[in-house]
Amino acid sequence: MVYGADSDGLLHPEIQAAVSRRGDVLKALGVGGEPTTADIVARLRRLRETEREDGSRNASGALLLYRALAAKTVPSRAPAGDLSRDDLRRAFAQGDGLVLTDAGWKAPSACLRGTPLFGRLRAFAPHFTGGEALWHMLGVPEPGADDAIAVIRELVPPGPEVKRREPDAETQTVLLQSLQFLEGLSSSNPEALKGRPLRRLPLWTSRGWTSRRPVYAVADEAVAAVLGTALAESGSHAAVWRPGAEMEHFRGLIIRLGITVIDPDDTAPHVTGRPLPDSHATARLVTAVAHLREDLQRNDPGTARELVGTWEELAGLLVCIEPSLTCTVTLPGQATPVHFPVETAIDTGQGVMYVRSTSALARFSHAGRTLAGRFRARRREVAYAWVAAWERAEAGLSAIDITRAEDRISALNEAADAEEEQRLAAFHDEIHERHTKARARTTGGPRPGKHPADAQVRRAAHAPAHFNERHLVDPTKLRPVFTDFAIVPQNDRSRSGASGSDSFGSTGRPSLCRPSSSSAVPQQRSGVKMFTPKEQEDAALALVRAALARDSEELRDLRAQRGVGADSVDELNRFYEVKSFLGAEEDSVSLTPHEYERATTENNFFLVVVSGLQRGTGVPTTVRIILDPLRKLSARPSEAVTLTGVRGCRSLQIPFEQAD
């Protein structure tokens, strides 16, 4: 028998039940229990021919056959009477093809696989569980960026009048899914969008379909609508984008499309006279904000943490009534400000929420959307949550202050970051003041600090003359660049990847390489160092003293004292551990057990990284000072403790230049 949806070619169920346990009888009668690949292909061809003859399409029967084919393991070399993978590909590609789509029978190369995003504009192979592997094996391609771009262009109707008409539901659906597909590529495979003409892609806007820019994007749908109307009334050719979904779902695509985002802070409320404060509405707003916070903390804590600013600032808004409320925005590329009416607006500088009437405070599209604009993400959900919060406030219910453990941790970290930033700023000011006083005392005298004695040593006796010589910079001929003192902000990646595991992986043992079959003789490529490791350390310490504007008495050398865990200490009992690099600064440094112990137990411990110590490399000489390095950097224990993230941590960076 063969597998199919009709009775033709199938064994009668009573006969099958009677002899199902006698496989030898069925085999002798020429009855097969499972269809072969050749049987399924033959059945598909019959379905195609039937459709040609009488126009009847059996999509469900074809789907059963595709499922049966997907469940089979098709060999590369098939047994007699069956089909191999190559045979199957050829069979599906012959003639009109054997893939039944909504657009008819297609060859694998003439349709796409996956979710049918593009509606009737593109043919897709039937989508079912297990079908992906089958269509991939048959050579059905996946949709790409060019497909989505072409589909969007095809959605645009001809003629200027038709372009301004609202698209029908099917067009809006295909447009939305095409944009979402491109957004997915922008995050998962941005290379797929490179070189694509997205800045000229037609967009559905407040002025209809347009390929022109500027086009502006506004998260609040109500504001987007009135802004689009105001632009049209002003005679501007600019338009407001209408993507069909929340703007936050297209964050990765907006810039690629050449769209300009208008944030809530870009607009300013415009009031006439002196708006009247409403104490009753203000008190209810305080209660509603408390209910909103409780709701999000209980049910959506991630969204609660998307708030820009603090809950106290949100609850502290004063509600004022302004019946003729408008907003003003100066759009990039527009000569004059644009005024448009709004129902609600927030002046964050004044701490005021303006409303046309108190009824707007209970509306999703008014106060809900306006307050949701204070959140970085999930604004639609926040706006709906606000309506529920206002209802609870009107009902006289009391809110509970829910503070989650992660919020307490975040608050502690923020407080520590703020204190650390103050310390770093104070340290920056202290160094700057010392340099200012030093310049006032001397005009061209010797720089503070003890420079290394004879840092440029004689040629080593064993160094052949033809090797390049490598020399240290001379600290006495360098000076800090005061105008370029910079506090480098923290890059979160410098803290990522922190792990308590050792540097050799989970086994605790280093991975070994297979030895080469040929000899590997070491070669001298980098030239001969004309200095000793101690002289390199001396040069680094001299530069640190110059950067800190301290001499050898104010910044004492501790390197000869074992077990201290630091290279130097200043007159205020602050410890400095110096790491130096001849060339560019590396992102990881190692601490010995004593240095790590000093860093963990001493509040005033500074990690100082000096780079560009070798002369003639083209790398600028720089001193980087890191306060509290164990908190800022990722620690990875090995034989010593390796700290990573040096280049991206908050620190004081002091470049040097050649002295006159």
C-alpha positions as CSV (number, residue, x, y, z in Angstrom):
1,M,0.0,0.0,0.0
2,V,1.0,3.6,-0.2
3,Y,0.5,6.5,2.2
4,G,-2.2,9.0,1.3
5,A,-5.4,10.8,2.3
6,D,-7.8,8.9,0.1
7,S,-8.7,5.2,0.0
8,D,-7.1,4.5,-3.4
9,G,-4.0,2.3,-2.8
10,L,-4.7,1.7,0.9
11,L,-5.5,-1.7,2.4
12,H,-9.0,-2.2,3.8
13,P,-8.9,-1.8,7.6
14,E,-10.6,-5.2,8.2
15,I,-8.1,-7.1,6.1
16,Q,-5.2,-5.1,7.7
17,A,-6.5,-6.0,11.2
18,A,-6.8,-9.7,10.2
19,V,-3.3,-10.1,8.8
20,S,-1.3,-7.3,10.5
21,R,0.6,-9.9,12.6
22,R,1.5,-12.0,9.5
23,G,4.1,-9.9,7.8
24,D,5.1,-12.8,5.6
25,V,1.5,-13.0,4.2
26,L,1.5,-9.2,3.5
27,K,4.9,-9.5,1.8
28,A,3.8,-12.4,-0.3
29,L,0.7,-10.4,-1.4
30,G,2.9,-7.5,-2.4
31,V,1.5,-5.2,0.4
32,G,4.0,-2.8,2.0
33,G,3.7,-1.5,5.6
34,E,5.5,1.8,5.0
35,P,5.8,3.8,1.8
36,T,9.2,4.2,0.2
37,T,10.6,7.6,-0.8
38,A,9.8,6.7,-4.4
39,D,6.2,5.9,-3.4
40,I,5.8,9.3,-1.7
41,V,7.2,11.1,-4.8
42,A,4.9,9.2,-7.1
43,R,2.0,10.1,-4.9
44,L,3.0,13.8,-5.0
45,R,3.2,13.7,-8.8
46,R,-0.4,12.2,-8.9
47,L,-1.6,15.1,-6.7
48,R,0.0,17.6,-9.0
49,E,-1.5,16.0,-12.1
50,T,-4.9,15.8,-10.5
51,E,-4.8,19.5,-9.8
52,R,-3.9,20.2,-13.4
53,E,-6.8,18.1,-14.6
54,D,-9.7,19.3,-12.4
55,G,-8.3,22.2,-10.5
56,S,-8.8,20.5,-7.1
57,R,-5.9,21.2,-4.7
58,N,-5.3,18.6,-1.9
59,A,-3.1,20.6,0.4
60,S,-3.8,18.4,3.5
61,G,-2.9,15.3,1.5
62,A,0.3,16.9,0.3
63,L,1.2,17.9,3.9
64,L,0.7,14.3,5.0
65,L,3.1,13.2,2.3
66,Y,5.7,15.8,3.3
67,R,5.5,14.7,6.9
68,A,6.0,11.1,5.9
69,L,9.0,12.2,3.8
70,A,10.5,14.3,6.7
71,A,10.2,11.3,9.0
72,K,12.3,9.1,6.8
73,T,16.0,8.9,6.7
74,V,17.0,9.4,3.1
75,P,20.3,7.7,2.3
76,S,23.0,9.2,0.1
77,R,22.9,5.9,-1.8
78,A,19.5,4.4,-2.0
79,P,18.6,0.6,-2.3
80,A,17.0,-0.7,-5.4
81,G,13.6,0.7,-6.2
82,D,14.1,3.7,-3.9
83,L,15.5,7.2,-4.2
84,S,18.7,8.7,-2.8
85,R,19.0,12.4,-1.7
86,D,20.3,13.5,-5.1
87,D,17.4,11.6,-6.8
88,L,15.0,13.3,-4.5
89,R,16.4,16.8,-5.2
90,R,16.1,16.1,-8.9
91,A,12.5,14.8,-8.6
92,F,11.4,17.9,-6.7
93,A,13.1,20.3,-9.1
94,Q,11.7,18.8,-12.3
95,G,9.0,20.6,-14.2
96,D,6.8,22.8,-12.0
97,G,8.3,21.2,-8.9
98,L,6.8,19.1,-6.1
99,V,6.5,21.7,-3.4
100,L,2.9,22.7,-2.9
101,T,2.7,26.3,-1.8
102,D,-0.2,28.8,-1.5
103,A,1.0,30.1,-5.0
104,G,0.8,26.6,-6.5
105,W,3.4,23.9,-7.2
106,K,7.0,25.2,-7.1
107,A,10.5,23.9,-7.4
108,P,12.6,24.2,-4.3
109,S,14.6,27.1,-5.7
110,A,11.4,29.0,-6.5
111,C,10.1,29.2,-2.9
112,L,11.3,29.9,0.6
113,R,11.3,27.9,3.9
114,G,10.2,29.0,7.3
115,T,7.3,31.0,8.6
116,P,5.4,32.6,5.7
117,L,6.1,36.2,6.6
118,F,5.5,37.8,3.3
119,G,1.9,36.7,2.7
120,R,1.0,36.2,-1.0
121,L,4.0,38.1,-2.2
122,R,6.3,35.1,-1.8
123,A,5.8,31.4,-2.0
124,F,6.7,29.4,1.1
125,A,7.1,25.7,1.5
126,P,4.5,24.2,4.0
127,H,5.6,24.9,7.5
128,F,5.3,21.9,10.0
129,T,7.3,20.3,12.8
130,G,10.3,18.6,11.3
131,G,9.9,20.2,8.0
132,E,12.9,22.5,8.3
133,A,15.4,19.7,7.8
134,L,13.5,18.3,4.8
135,W,13.4,21.7,3.0
136,H,17.0,22.4,3.8
137,M,18.0,19.0,2.4
138,L,15.9,19.7,-0.8
139,G,17.6,23.1,-1.2
140,V,14.7,25.4,-0.3
141,P,16.4,28.7,0.7
142,E,15.6,30.8,3.8
143,P,14.3,34.4,3.4
144,G,17.0,37.0,3.5
145,A,17.3,40.8,3.8
146,D,16.9,41.3,0.1
147,D,13.6,39.4,0.1
148,A,12.2,41.6,2.9
149,I,13.4,44.8,1.2
150,A,11.9,43.7,-2.1
151,V,8.6,42.8,-0.5
152,I,8.3,46.2,1.3
153,R,8.9,47.9,-2.0
154,E,6.2,45.8,-3.7
155,L,3.7,46.8,-1.0
156,V,3.9,50.4,-2.1
157,P,1.0,51.1,-4.5
158,P,1.4,53.2,-7.7
159,G,0.1,56.8,-7.9
160,P,0.4,59.7,-5.4
161,E,-3.2,59.5,-4.2
162,V,-3.2,55.8,-3.5
163,K,0.1,56.1,-1.6
164,R,-1.7,58.3,1.0
165,R,-4.5,55.8,1.7
166,E,-4.4,53.6,4.8
167,P,-3.0,50.2,3.8
168,D,-5.4,47.2,4.3
169,A,-5.0,44.7,7.1
170,E,-3.0,42.2,4.9
171,T,-0.6,44.9,3.7
172,Q,-0.1,46.2,7.3
173,T,0.6,42.6,8.5
174,V,3.2,41.9,5.8
175,L,4.8,45.2,6.4
176,L,5.1,44.7,10.1
177,Q,6.4,41.2,9.8
178,S,9.0,42.3,7.2
179,L,10.2,45.1,9.4
180,Q,10.4,42.7,12.4
181,F,12.4,40.3,10.2
182,L,14.9,43.0,9.4
183,E,15.1,44.0,13.0
184,G,15.9,40.4,13.9
185,L,18.7,40.4,11.4
186,S,20.1,43.7,12.8
187,S,20.6,42.0,16.1
188,S,21.4,38.4,15.2
189,N,23.3,38.9,11.9
190,P,24.1,42.6,11.2
191,E,26.4,41.7,8.4
192,A,23.4,40.6,6.4
193,L,22.2,44.3,6.3
194,K,25.5,45.8,5.3
195,G,25.4,47.6,2.0
196,R,21.6,47.4,1.8
197,P,19.8,50.6,0.7
198,L,17.7,50.8,3.9
199,R,17.9,54.7,4.1
200,R,15.9,54.8,0.9
201,L,13.4,52.1,1.9
202,P,9.8,53.1,1.6
203,L,8.1,53.7,5.0
204,W,4.5,54.1,6.0
205,T,4.3,57.5,7.7
206,S,1.9,60.2,8.7
207,R,2.1,61.5,5.1
208,G,1.6,58.0,3.5
209,W,4.3,56.0,1.8
210,T,7.5,57.8,1.4
211,S,11.2,57.1,0.6
212,R,12.3,60.6,1.5
213,R,13.9,61.6,4.7
214,P,13.7,63.1,7.3
215,V,11.3,60.8,9.0
216,Y,10.9,61.0,12.7
217,A,10.0,58.3,15.2
218,V,8.0,59.0,18.4
219,A,7.3,56.3,21.0
220,D,4.0,57.7,22.1
221,E,1.4,56.9,19.4
222,A,-0.9,59.9,20.5
223,V,2.0,62.3,20.3
224,A,3.1,60.8,17.0
225,A,-0.3,61.4,15.5
226,V,-0.6,65.1,16.5
227,L,3.0,65.7,15.6
228,G,2.4,64.3,12.1
229,T,-0.7,66.5,11.7
230,A,1.3,69.6,12.9
231,L,4.1,68.9,10.4
232,A,1.6,68.5,7.5
233,E,-0.2,71.8,8.5
234,S,3.2,73.6,8.6
235,G,3.9,72.6,5.0
236,S,6.9,70.5,6.0
237,H,7.8,67.5,3.9
238,A,9.0,65.7,7.0
239,A,6.8,62.8,8.3
240,V,6.4,60.7,11.4
241,W,7.0,57.0,11.1
242,R,4.1,54.5,11.7
243,P,5.7,51.1,11.9
244,G,2.6,49.3,13.2
245,A,4.1,48.3,16.6
246,E,5.9,49.8,19.5
247,M,9.0,51.7,18.5
248,E,11.1,49.9,21.0
249,H,10.8,46.7,19.0
250,F,12.8,48.3,16.2
251,R,15.8,49.8,18.1
252,G,18.4,48.1,16.0
253,L,16.7,49.0,12.7
254,I,15.8,52.7,13.3
255,I,19.3,54.1,12.7
256,R,19.8,51.9,9.6
257,L,16.6,53.2,8.1
258,G,17.8,56.8,8.6
259,I,15.0,57.6,11.0
260,T,15.5,60.3,13.6
261,V,14.2,59.5,17.1
262,I,12.4,62.1,19.1
263,D,12.7,61.3,22.8
264,P,10.3,62.7,25.5
265,D,13.1,65.0,26.7
266,D,13.3,66.5,23.2
267,T,9.8,68.1,23.7
268,A,9.0,70.9,26.1
269,P,5.6,71.8,27.5
270,H,4.3,75.2,26.4
271,V,1.9,76.9,28.8
272,T,0.3,80.3,28.8
273,G,-0.1,82.3,32.0
274,R,0.2,80.6,35.3
275,P,-1.3,77.0,35.3
276,L,-3.3,76.2,38.4
277,P,-1.8,73.5,40.8
278,D,-4.3,70.8,41.8
279,S,-3.5,69.5,45.2
280,H,-6.2,66.8,45.1
281,A,-4.8,65.4,41.8
282,T,-1.3,65.7,43.0
283,A,-2.1,63.7,46.2
284,R,-3.8,61.0,44.0
285,L,-0.8,60.9,41.7
286,V,1.5,60.2,44.6
287,T,-0.7,57.2,45.6
288,A,-1.0,56.0,42.0
289,V,2.8,56.0,41.6
290,A,3.1,54.0,44.7
291,H,0.6,51.4,43.4
292,L,2.5,51.4,40.0
293,R,5.7,50.7,41.8
294,E,4.2,47.9,43.9
295,D,2.6,46.3,40.8
296,L,5.8,46.3,38.8
297,Q,8.0,45.2,41.7
298,R,5.6,42.2,42.3
299,N,4.9,41.2,38.7
300,D,7.5,42.7,36.4
301,P,10.6,43.8,38.4
302,G,12.7,44.0,35.2
303,T,10.5,46.8,33.9
304,A,10.6,48.6,37.2
305,R,14.3,48.8,36.8
306,E,13.9,50.5,33.4
307,L,12.7,53.7,35.1
308,V,14.9,56.7,34.2
309,G,15.4,58.6,37.4
310,T,13.9,57.6,40.7
311,W,10.5,56.7,42.0
312,E,10.7,59.6,44.4
313,E,11.1,62.0,41.4
314,L,8.0,60.5,39.7
315,A,5.9,60.7,42.9
316,G,7.1,64.2,43.5
317,L,5.5,65.6,40.3
318,L,3.1,68.6,40.9
319,V,-0.1,68.3,38.9
320,C,-1.1,71.6,37.2
321,I,-4.1,72.2,35.0
322,E,-3.5,73.9,31.6
323,P,-6.6,73.7,29.3
324,S,-4.7,74.8,26.2
325,L,-1.6,72.7,26.8
326,T,0.8,72.3,23.9
327,C,4.3,71.0,23.4
328,T,7.2,72.5,21.4
329,V,9.9,70.5,19.7
330,T,12.8,71.7,17.5
331,L,13.3,68.8,15.0
332,P,16.7,68.2,13.5
333,G,16.7,69.6,10.0
334,Q,13.7,71.9,10.6
335,A,14.2,75.6,10.8
336,T,11.4,76.5,13.1
337,P,10.0,74.8,16.2
338,V,6.8,72.8,15.9
339,H,3.9,73.3,18.2
340,F,1.3,70.6,18.7
341,P,-1.5,70.0,21.2
342,V,-1.2,67.3,23.9
343,E,-3.3,66.1,26.8
344,T,-0.5,65.6,29.2
345,A,3.2,66.6,29.4
346,I,6.0,66.5,32.0
347,D,8.5,69.3,32.7
348,T,11.3,67.3,34.4
349,G,13.3,70.4,35.2
350,Q,10.4,72.0,37.1
351,G,9.0,68.7,38.5
352,V,5.5,69.5,37.0
353,M,3.0,67.3,35.2
354,Y,0.7,69.4,33.1
355,V,-2.8,68.1,32.1
356,R,-5.6,69.6,30.2
357,S,-8.1,68.1,32.6
358,T,-7.8,65.7,35.6
359,S,-9.7,63.0,33.5
360,A,-6.5,62.7,31.4
361,L,-4.7,61.3,34.5
362,A,-6.7,58.0,34.3
363,R,-6.2,57.4,30.5
364,F,-3.9,54.9,29.0
365,S,-3.2,57.1,25.9
366,H,-2.7,60.3,28.0
367,A,-1.1,60.1,31.5
368,G,-0.3,56.4,31.0
369,R,1.8,57.0,27.9
370,T,3.4,60.2,29.2
371,L,4.6,58.5,32.4
372,A,5.7,55.4,30.5
373,G,8.0,57.7,28.5
374,R,10.1,57.9,31.7
375,F,10.9,54.2,31.2
376,R,13.5,52.9,28.8
377,A,11.5,49.8,27.7
378,R,8.2,48.1,27.8
379,R,6.4,51.4,27.8
380,R,3.1,49.9,26.5
381,E,2.9,47.6,29.5
382,V,3.8,50.5,31.9
383,A,1.0,52.6,30.4
384,Y,-1.6,49.8,31.0
385,A,-0.2,49.2,34.5
386,W,-0.7,52.9,35.2
387,V,-4.5,52.7,34.4
388,A,-4.8,49.9,37.0
389,A,-2.7,51.9,39.5
390,W,-4.9,54.9,39.1
391,E,-8.0,52.8,39.7
392,R,-6.6,51.5,42.9
393,A,-5.7,55.0,44.0
394,E,-9.2,56.2,43.3
395,A,-10.6,53.3,45.3
396,G,-8.6,54.6,48.3
397,L,-6.4,51.5,48.5
398,S,-3.0,51.7,50.2
399,A,0.2,50.6,48.4
400,I,2.9,48.5,50.0
401,D,6.5,49.5,49.5
402,I,8.1,46.4,47.9
403,T,11.9,46.6,47.8
404,R,13.5,43.5,46.2
405,A,16.9,42.1,47.2
406,E,18.4,42.9,43.8
407,D,17.3,46.5,44.2
408,R,19.0,46.8,47.6
409,I,22.1,45.4,46.1
410,S,21.9,47.8,43.1
411,A,21.4,50.8,45.5
412,L,24.4,49.8,47.5
413,N,26.5,49.4,44.3
414,E,25.3,52.8,43.1
415,A,26.2,54.4,46.4
416,A,29.6,52.8,46.2
417,D,30.1,53.9,42.6
418,A,29.1,57.5,43.6
419,E,31.6,57.5,46.5
420,E,34.3,56.0,44.3
421,E,33.7,58.7,41.7
422,Q,34.0,61.4,44.3
423,R,37.3,59.9,45.5
424,L,38.6,59.7,42.0
425,A,37.5,63.3,41.2
426,A,39.2,64.5,44.5
427,F,42.3,62.6,43.6
428,H,42.3,64.2,40.1
429,D,41.9,67.7,41.7
430,E,44.7,67.0,44.2
431,I,47.2,66.0,41.5
432,H,46.2,69.0,39.3
433,E,46.7,71.3,42.2
434,R,50.2,69.9,43.0
435,H,51.2,70.3,39.4
436,T,49.9,73.9,39.4
437,K,52.0,74.7,42.5
438,A,55.0,72.9,41.1
439,R,54.9,75.0,37.9
440,A,54.5,78.2,39.9
441,R,57.7,77.3,42.0
442,T,59.9,76.3,39.2
443,T,60.3,77.4,35.6
444,G,62.1,74.6,33.7
445,G,63.8,73.1,36.8
446,P,64.2,69.4,37.3
447,R,60.9,67.4,37.3
448,P,59.8,66.0,40.7
449,G,60.8,62.4,41.2
450,K,64.0,60.5,41.1
451,H,64.7,59.3,37.6
452,P,66.4,56.0,37.1
453,A,70.1,56.1,37.2
454,D,71.7,55.4,33.8
455,A,68.4,53.9,32.4
456,Q,70.0,53.5,29.0
457,V,72.7,50.9,29.8
458,R,75.7,50.0,27.7
459,R,75.4,47.4,24.9
460,A,75.5,44.0,26.5
461,A,78.7,42.2,25.8
462,H,76.9,39.2,24.2
463,A,74.7,41.3,21.9
464,P,75.8,41.0,18.2
465,A,76.2,44.4,16.5
466,H,73.7,43.6,13.8
467,F,70.7,43.2,16.2
468,N,68.4,46.2,16.7
469,E,68.7,47.8,20.1
470,R,65.7,48.5,22.3
471,H,65.9,51.5,24.7
472,L,63.6,52.9,27.4
473,V,62.1,56.4,27.2
474,D,63.9,58.9,29.4
475,P,61.4,60.0,32.1
476,T,63.4,63.3,32.6
477,K,62.6,64.3,29.1
478,L,58.8,63.7,29.4
479,R,56.2,65.7,31.1
480,P,52.5,65.1,31.9
481,V,49.9,66.7,29.6
482,F,47.9,68.6,32.2
483,T,45.1,69.6,29.8
484,D,44.5,65.9,28.9
485,F,44.1,64.6,32.4
486,A,41.0,62.4,31.9
487,I,38.8,60.3,34.2
488,V,38.0,57.3,32.0
489,P,34.4,56.1,32.6
490,Q,33.6,52.5,33.6
491,N,32.9,50.1,30.7
492,D,30.7,47.3,32.0
493,R,32.6,44.8,29.9
494,S,35.6,45.3,32.2
495,R,33.6,43.6,35.0
496,S,32.1,40.9,32.8
497,G,33.5,37.3,32.8
498,A,34.5,37.4,36.4
499,S,35.0,33.8,37.5
500,G,36.3,32.0,40.4
501,S,37.7,29.2,38.2
502,D,41.4,29.0,37.4
503,S,42.9,30.1,34.1
504,F,43.4,26.5,33.0
505,G,39.7,25.6,32.7
506,S,37.5,23.2,34.6
507,T,40.2,20.5,34.8
508,G,42.8,22.8,36.5
509,R,45.4,21.7,34.0
510,P,46.7,23.5,30.9
511,S,45.8,22.2,27.5
512,L,48.8,20.8,25.5
513,C,49.5,21.2,21.8
514,R,50.7,18.4,19.6
515,P,54.4,18.8,18.8
516,S,55.3,19.7,15.2
517,S,57.0,17.2,13.0
518,S,59.7,19.7,12.2
519,S,62.1,21.7,14.4
520,A,61.0,25.0,15.9
521,V,64.1,27.0,16.7
522,P,63.6,30.2,18.7
523,Q,64.4,33.4,16.7
524,Q,65.5,36.8,17.9
525,R,63.0,39.2,16.2
526,S,62.4,42.0,18.6
527,G,65.9,43.2,19.1
528,V,68.1,43.3,22.2
529,K,66.9,45.0,25.3
530,M,69.5,47.6,26.3
531,F,68.1,47.7,29.9
532,T,67.4,45.4,32.8
533,P,64.0,44.6,34.3
534,K,64.9,46.8,37.3
535,E,65.7,49.7,35.0
536,Q,62.3,49.3,33.4
537,E,60.7,49.4,36.9
538,D,62.8,52.5,37.8
539,A,61.6,54.3,34.7
540,A,57.9,53.4,35.4
541,L,58.2,54.6,39.0
542,A,59.8,57.8,37.9
543,L,56.9,58.5,35.5
544,V,54.4,57.7,38.3
545,R,56.2,60.3,40.5
546,A,56.0,62.8,37.7
547,A,52.3,62.1,37.1
548,L,51.6,62.5,40.9
549,A,53.9,65.5,41.2
550,R,55.8,63.9,44.1
551,D,59.5,63.4,44.7
552,S,61.3,60.4,46.1
553,E,60.6,61.4,49.7
554,E,56.9,62.0,49.1
555,L,56.5,58.7,47.2
556,R,58.8,56.2,48.8
557,D,60.1,53.2,47.0
558,L,59.2,49.9,48.8
559,R,60.3,47.4,46.1
560,A,63.2,46.1,48.1
561,Q,61.0,45.3,51.1
562,R,59.6,41.8,50.8
563,G,56.0,41.0,51.8
564,V,54.7,44.6,51.6
565,G,52.4,44.0,48.6
566,A,53.0,47.4,47.0
567,D,55.8,49.2,45.1
568,S,55.5,52.5,46.8
569,V,53.6,54.6,49.4
570,D,53.0,58.3,49.6
571,E,53.0,60.7,52.6
572,L,49.3,60.0,53.2
573,N,49.9,56.3,53.6
574,R,48.4,55.4,50.2
575,F,49.8,52.4,48.5
576,Y,50.7,52.1,44.8
577,E,51.3,48.9,42.9
578,V,53.0,49.7,39.5
579,K,52.7,47.5,36.4
580,S,54.5,48.5,33.3
581,F,54.4,47.7,29.6
582,L,57.0,48.5,27.0
583,G,54.4,48.9,24.3
584,A,50.6,49.3,24.4
585,E,48.7,48.8,27.6
586,E,47.4,45.3,28.0
587,D,44.0,44.5,29.4
588,S,45.2,42.1,32.1
589,V,47.7,42.4,34.9
590,S,48.8,39.9,37.6
591,L,49.0,40.4,41.3
592,T,51.2,38.3,43.6
593,P,49.5,36.9,46.8
594,H,51.0,39.7,48.9
595,E,49.8,42.4,46.4
596,Y,46.3,40.8,46.4
597,E,46.3,40.7,50.2
598,R,47.2,44.4,50.3
599,A,44.5,45.3,47.8
600,T,41.8,43.4,49.8
601,T,42.8,44.9,53.2
602,E,43.8,48.4,52.3
603,N,41.2,51.0,51.5
604,N,43.7,53.3,49.9
605,F,45.3,50.9,47.4
606,F,46.0,52.2,43.8
607,L,46.9,50.0,40.8
608,V,49.1,52.1,38.5
609,V,49.6,50.9,34.9
610,V,52.4,52.5,32.9
611,S,52.5,51.9,29.2
612,G,54.7,53.0,26.2
613,L,58.0,52.7,28.1
614,Q,60.0,51.6,25.0
615,R,61.4,54.4,22.9
616,G,60.5,54.5,19.2
617,T,57.5,52.2,19.2
618,G,55.0,54.9,18.4
619,V,53.0,54.1,21.5
620,P,52.4,57.2,23.7
621,T,53.7,57.0,27.3
622,T,50.7,57.0,29.6
623,V,50.0,56.5,33.3
624,R,46.7,55.0,34.3
625,I,45.7,55.1,38.0
626,I,42.9,52.7,39.2
627,L,41.3,53.1,42.7
628,D,40.0,50.0,44.3
629,P,41.0,47.7,41.4
630,L,39.5,44.5,42.9
631,R,36.0,46.1,42.7
632,K,36.4,47.5,39.2
633,L,38.2,44.6,37.5
634,S,37.4,40.9,37.0
635,A,39.6,38.6,39.1
636,R,40.7,35.2,37.8
637,P,42.9,33.2,40.2
638,S,45.9,31.2,38.7
639,E,49.3,30.9,40.3
640,A,48.8,34.6,40.9
641,V,45.6,36.7,40.7
642,T,44.9,38.0,37.2
643,L,42.9,41.2,36.9
644,T,41.2,41.8,33.6
645,G,39.4,44.9,32.2
646,V,42.1,47.4,32.8
647,R,41.4,49.4,29.6
648,G,37.7,49.7,30.3
649,C,37.6,50.5,34.0
650,R,36.9,53.9,35.6
651,S,40.4,55.4,36.2
652,L,42.5,58.5,36.0
653,Q,44.5,58.5,32.8
654,I,47.6,60.8,32.5
655,P,49.3,61.0,29.1
656,F,52.9,62.3,28.7
657,E,54.5,64.4,26.0
658,Q,58.1,65.3,25.1
659,A,59.4,68.1,27.3
660,D,60.7,71.3,25.7
